Amino acid sequence: MSDRAAKSPQNLKPPPHANAEVHARIMADLRKMTPHEVFLTAVESGIYTPDGQLTAHYRDDSEGEE
């Protein structure tokens, strides 16, 4: 095999993610939830407020600023 073929993007694989197992379990759990349950999880996690707005940490308040 040539060096060029060995370095082509089709042959590159990222290293395994350190939390791949946990991530897979969480994603499987999320797929079983209703959209409302997923939203409530995001509220409990501090991503959204109960009224559906992103919390300050996740907002991009720079939009519209001069």
C-alpha positions in Angstrom: 0.0 0.0 0.0 1.3 3.5 -0.9 1.9 6.2 1.7 -0.7 8.3 -0.1 -3.4 5.6 0.5 -2.4 5.2 4.1 -3.0 8.9 4.8 -6.2 9.3 2.8 -9.2 10.5 4.9 -11.1 7.2 4.2 -8.4 5.3 6.2 -8.4 7.6 9.2 -10.3 6.7 12.3 -10.5 8.9 15.4 -9.3 7.4 18.6 -12.0 5.9 20.9 -13.7 8.5 23.1 -12.8 8.2 26.8 -16.5 8.2 27.8 -17.9 6.2 24.8 -19.7 3.6 26.9 -21.4 6.2 29.2 -22.3 8.4 26.2 -23.9 5.4 24.4 -26.0 4.5 27.5 -27.1 8.1 27.9 -28.0 8.4 24.2 -30.0 5.1 24.4 -31.9 6.4 27.5 -32.7 9.7 25.7 -34.0 7.9 22.6 -36.6 6.2 24.9 -37.8 9.5 26.3 -40.6 11.7 25.0 -39.6 15.1 23.8 -41.1 16.6 27.0 -39.0 14.2 29.1 -35.9 15.2 27.2 -36.8 18.9 27.8 -37.3 18.3 31.5 -33.9 16.7 31.7 -32.3 19.7 30.0 -34.1 21.9 32.6 -32.8 19.8 35.5 -29.3 20.0 33.9 -29.4 23.8 33.8 -29.4 24.1 30.0 -33.0 25.4 29.7 -35.2 27.4 32.0 -38.7 26.0 32.7 -40.2 28.5 30.2 -38.0 27.2 27.4 -35.2 29.8 27.3 -31.5 28.8 27.3 -29.8 29.6 30.6 -27.2 32.3 30.6 -24.3 29.9 30.3 -25.7 28.5 27.0 -27.0 31.7 25.5 -25.0 33.7 22.9 -25.8 37.2 24.1 -23.2 38.6 21.7 -25.7 38.5 18.9 -27.0 41.9 18.1 -24.4 43.8 20.1 -22.5 46.6 18.5 
